[in-house]
Amino acid sequence: MAEEITEWPPPGLDTTVPSTARVYDAILGGRDNFKVDREAAEVFSRHIPQARECAEDNRTALVRGVEYLVRGAGVGQLLDVGCGLPTGKNTHEAAQDIDPGARVVYVDKDPMVLTHGRALLADNDTTTVVTADLLDPEGITDHPEIRSFLDFDRPIGLMIIGMIMQIPDGRRPDDLIARLMEPLPSGSHLFITAWPDTGEPAQHALSKACVETLGSGWCRPVDQIERHFNGMELVPPGLDYIARWFPEEPDRPVPEVEELPPHQRTQMAAIARKA
Ligand SMILES: C[S@@+](CC[C@H](N)C(=O)[O-])C[C@H]1O[C@@H](n2cnc3c(N)ncnc32)[C@H](O)[C@@H]1O
């Protein structure tokens, strides 16, 4: 790895306010969190008792999406923005189980992610982690370490999993995504999981818990989520609820939306290809 972390807590880490990465870790039952994060996780559980199942569902979508990108689409380079703290099966593990040479760059704005990522990846030459902010897309796509790690002449899979809901409408998430995709070559893919708003109380409960504890986290109308993929071709089955989303098996029989329990209607996933 390029840089060794010797300082603890890492610069910029504030343990008096909850952070998304650590609250998510607490919801998933992880240990990389502080009291303030566990209290926030409890708020989630009060609003939506299946909060942990929702987080686990998001992780299953992440793994399925990575498997499609690497095996189905043959994309051997992944840029995982808002990657969070290491947990269960991580992006590089899912990718490198299929293609040991797959290259993965993790990006997060939370300094604790860098610390934990560097420790986890100390012996992994094909995966790295960088601190950067989606609100500054060129700070990611022009980042010297990312530029030297990924080949921008070959397709890249851009992943924005479980985080676009944290970008306020006023920051124009579609523009930020377009600016991230702009320097990526034809054949690159965009993989997003997002929170739909179809008027369901469980969707609003999840969003309310997130805004209350972390200050942001909005469910959005489905057509607004579709616009994140502007100008790109959605891969079957398109944008769908995670329990119905199996990109490597587009013909697989899936439950009707009405059959899904409310908490399984809180998250959707999609992958699109850049022509
Ligand atoms: C809920 S976690 C999701 C982690 C992982 N992608 C997943 O889906 O399992 C959201 C992550 O996005 C990060 N994040 C939020 N806003 C960000 C931004 N503007 N730029 C980079 N990372 C951001 C948070 O620090 C957190 O680690």
The ligand as an SDF file (V2000), in Angstrom:
LIG
                    3D

 27 29  0  0  0  0  0  0  0  0999 V2000
  -24.4310    3.2860    4.0100 C   0  0  0  0  0  0  0  0  0  0  0  0
  -22.7190    3.2900    3.6590 S   0  0  0  0  0  0  0  0  0  0  0  0
  -22.6840    2.1890    2.2780 C   0  0  0  0  0  0  0  0  0  0  0  0
  -21.4490    1.3550    2.2290 C   0  0  0  0  0  0  0  0  0  0  0  0
  -21.3880    0.3910    1.0410 C   0  0  0  0  0  0  0  0  0  0  0  0
  -21.3110    1.0870   -0.2130 N   0  0  0  0  0  0  0  0  0  0  0  0
  -22.5650   -0.5300    1.0150 C   0  0  0  0  0  0  0  0  0  0  0  0
  -23.5210   -0.2600    0.2800 O   0  0  0  0  0  0  0  0  0  0  0  0
  -22.5730   -1.5200    1.7400 O   0  0  0  0  0  0  0  0  0  0  0  0
  -22.4820    4.8700    2.8160 C   0  0  0  0  0  0  0  0  0  0  0  0
  -21.0210    5.2680    2.7130 C   0  0  0  0  0  0  0  0  0  0  0  0
  -20.9410    6.3890    1.8540 O   0  0  0  0  0  0  0  0  0  0  0  0
  -19.9770    7.2780    2.3680 C   0  0  0  0  0  0  0  0  0  0  0  0
  -20.2820    8.6080    1.8400 N   0  0  0  0  0  0  0  0  0  0  0  0
  -21.3650    9.3850    2.1090 C   0  0  0  0  0  0  0  0  0  0  0  0
  -21.3000   10.5230    1.4120 N   0  0  0  0  0  0  0  0  0  0  0  0
  -20.1590   10.4690    0.6830 C   0  0  0  0  0  0  0  0  0  0  0  0
  -19.5380   11.3550   -0.2280 C   0  0  0  0  0  0  0  0  0  0  0  0
  -20.1000   12.5430   -0.5270 N   0  0  0  0  0  0  0  0  0  0  0  0
  -18.3790   10.9890   -0.8080 N   0  0  0  0  0  0  0  0  0  0  0  0
  -17.7970    9.7910   -0.4890 C   0  0  0  0  0  0  0  0  0  0  0  0
  -18.3260    8.9200    0.3840 N   0  0  0  0  0  0  0  0  0  0  0  0
  -19.5040    9.2490    0.9620 C   0  0  0  0  0  0  0  0  0  0  0  0
  -20.1250    7.1750    3.8660 C   0  0  0  0  0  0  0  0  0  0  0  0
  -18.9720    7.6090    4.5420 O   0  0  0  0  0  0  0  0  0  0  0  0
  -20.3990    5.6800    4.0330 C   0  0  0  0  0  0  0  0  0  0  0  0
  -19.2170    4.9700    4.2320 O   0  0  0  0  0  0  0  0  0  0  0  0
  1  2  1  0
  2  3  1  0
  2 10  1  0
  3  4  1  0
  4  5  1  0
  5  6  1  0
  5  7  1  0
  7  8  2  0
  7  9  1  0
 10 11  1  0
 11 12  1  0
 11 26  1  0
 12 13  1  0
 13 14  1  0
 13 24  1  0
 14 15  1  0
 14 23  1  0
 15 16  2  0
 16 17  1  0
 17 18  1  0
 17 23  2  0
 18 19  1  0
 18 20  2  0
 20 21  1  0
 21 22  2  0
 22 23  1  0
 24 25  1  0
 24 26  1  0
 26 27  1  0
M  CHG  2   2   1   9  -1
M  END
$$$$
